[in-house]
Amino acid sequence: MSKGVKKFMKLFAKNLKESRGPGRFQANGIDIVCVHCQHDLFEQGQAQLNTALLS
């Protein structure tokens, strides 16, 4: 592989990893901020809430 291709692939991989990392979110145009620590970067995730009504 040529030097230019290696450099491009390394940069592409870095940008892809960063784009999938923590991000800023909004709800109805309002920035979401943690009420505890005031940070505004969050990772998107999923959770299943098991309750008696919804299980």
N, C-alpha and C positions, 0 to 999 in steps of 0.2 A: 504494500500500500504506500502511496506517495505521502510525503510530509504534509502537504496541503489537505489531503483527504483525512489523515489522522487528526489534524488540528480541527477540521470541520466536525468530525464525528465526536470529538471530545467536547467541543463547545455545544453541539446539539444535545448531547446527553446531559450536560450540566443544565442547560436551559429547560429541558424536559423535566428534570428532577425538580427544579425550582418552581416550575409552573404547577406541579402537583403538590407542592408543599402548602404551608399555612397561607391563608389569604384574608382579605378584608371582606366583610359581608354587610349588606344593607337589607332592611325590611321596610317597605313602603317609603323608600327614600331616606330613611334614618340609619346612620352608621351604627353598627352593633359594637358595643364596648363592654368589657367585663366589669360588672359592678364591684367586684372584689379587688382586682389589681389594676384596672383601667387600661389593660392591653386591648389592642384592636385586631390582633392576628389570631385566627382560629383555624383548626384543621377540620375539614368536613368529614363526618363519620355517620355511622348508622348504629342504632340500638334497638333492641326488641324489648318492649316493656310488657312484662307478664303480669296481668291483673286478673282478678276473678271474672271481670266482665269481658275482657278482650282476649283471653287465652283460647 
